[in-house]
């Protein structure tokens, strides 16, 4: 059964909104044990109003959040605090996969750069999923699906020339999630033979 393929694989999910959570949702659907680590205020997607695209009330809970986080364990952790860092370090030591969607440099500033992660867990598959990659002139820019799709010129074929229309569901978000899963599965397979983890820049 598909739900047993990744049984025993432990995944740490430091991502928010759609691409990262959808990627780890697919891993969970394959049987992985996924722990989603959120900041104290929670994943902003939790409160996103589907009708307006704006945050809803503090106690709001959108189905967008639920559909990409079903079956995961969610833990609020402040990675800027000493206790939070210590707890996360312990989690990294026992994890197989770490997926994060920070901008380049953020994880390092929190004290968990690539070298530190390798020291904590040489078998860790670390997937860094970002808008424009870890290198290059746009690497520090923020963005969402609409930015990535627009940069390809794809909106010229969406809507009418006077008014391009955003595609739905968001193709770049889902494509990047799928690419992450393919790369993670490949790295896990390679780890069986090589005995070491990998760093994936997606």
N, C-alpha and C positions, 0 to 999 in steps of 0.2 A: 504494500500500500504506500501511496505517496507520503502520507502522514508519518511514516516511520523512517524515511530515508535519512534524515539528519538527526535521528534520536541520539541523545548524548552530546550533541554539539551545543555549546553555550555561547550565546550572542549578547554583546552589550550594544545597545542602541542609544547613541547620543544625538540623534537627529530630530528634527522638528518639521512641521508642516507635512508635505506629501512625499517627495522622492525617497528620502531615507526610511521613513516609516513604512512605505509601501514595499521597499526592498526587504526590510526585516520581517514584514508580514508574510512575504513569500517564503522566507526561510522558516518562519514559524509554521506555515502551512505544510512544509516538508518535514516537520517534526522537531525543529530546533527549539531549544529553550531560550526564549528571548526576554531579556530584562531591559526595559526602556527606562533610561535615566533622564529625568526632567529637572529643570531648575525649580527652585521653590515656588515660583509663580506658575509653573506648568507649561506645557507646550501651547503656544498661541493658537494652534489649530483647534484646540479643545473648545474655544469660545467663538470661533469664526461663524458669523451668520451667513448661511448659504445664499440667502436672498440678496444681501447687500455687500457681502465681501468684507464687512467691517466686524470688529470684535463686538460680541454681545455682552449681556450682563455677566457679572462675576460668577454667578452660579449656572451659567449657560453650558450646554453640552451638545455639540453638533454631531450629527451622524457622520460627517466627513472624518472626524477624529476616530470615532468608534470603528469604522469600517477598515481602517488601516492599522488599528492597534488591538484588534480582537485576539484573545489568546495570549497576550503578552502580560508579563508582570511589570507594573509601573512603580518606580521608586523616585521620590523627590530627593535630590541631593545637591547641596551647594558646593560646587567644585572650587569655589573661592575661599572656602573655610578650611581650617586645619582638619576638622573631623571629616568633612566631605572628601578631602583629598586622601585621607587615610583609608576611608571606606572604599573609595574608587580604586586605590592601589591594590587592595585586597581582591576586589572583583576582577581586575585585569589579570592578576596572577592565575586565576582559575578559568579564564575565558578562552574560547577558541577564536572568536571573531569580535572585532570592534568596528562598528560603522559609525562615523561621525560626519556631520555636515557643516562644520565651522568654516569660517574663512581661513585661509592660510595663516599660520602663526598663532592662532587663538589657543589651540591645545598646548602648544609649547609654552605660551605665557601662563597657562594654568599649572605648569609644572610637569606636563606629560607629553613632551616632545618625542620624536621617533626613537632617539637613542634611549631615553628613559623607558619607553614601552618595551623595547627589545630587551633591556636589562631585566625588567620585571617578568617578561614572558617571551622567550625566544621562539615559541611556536605560534604566537599570535598573528592572525591575519587581520591587518589593519586596513580598512577601506576608508579613504578620505574622499567623500563625495561633495564636490563644490561646483559652483556655477561656472567658473572659468579655469579650473585646474590649479595646481600648486605653483606653477611657474608662468611667466609670460606677463605682458603689459596689463592685462585685465584681471589678474588674479585676485586683487583686493576689492574688486567691485562687487556690490551686492546685486541680486537679481532674482527673478522668478521665471516661471515658464514663459510668460509673455515676452520678456527680454530676450531669452535665448531663441525663441521661435522668430521674433522680429529680426534678429541679427542674421538669420539665414536667408531672409527675403521671402519666407514662406507666406507671409501675410498678403503678398501680391496675388496669391491664388485663393484668398479667403475673403468672403464678402464682396464688396464692389470697390473699384479704384478709389472712390471718394471716401469710403469708410471700411477699412479692413475690419474683420471680425475675429475676436479671439477664439481659437479652436477649443472644443470641449469634447471629451476630457483632455486635459493638458498634455500634449504629446511629449514635450521635452521632459516633464516630470516623470511620466511613466517609462519613457525610454531609458532615462538615466537610472531609474530603479532596476529595470531589467538588466542593463549593462552591469550594474553593481553586483547583482546576484550571480550572473554568469562568471564574472571575474572572481568572486568569492568562492564559488564552487570549484573553479579551476585551481585556485590557490590551496583550498583544502585537499584537493586530490593530489597536488604536487607535494604537499606537506607529508603525505603518507610515505612517499619515496625519499624525499630529501631530508625530512625530519626537522624542518624549520619553517617559520611563518613567512609572511610576505607583506609588503607595503603596496597598496593599490591606489593610484591617483586617478579617480574617475571624475 
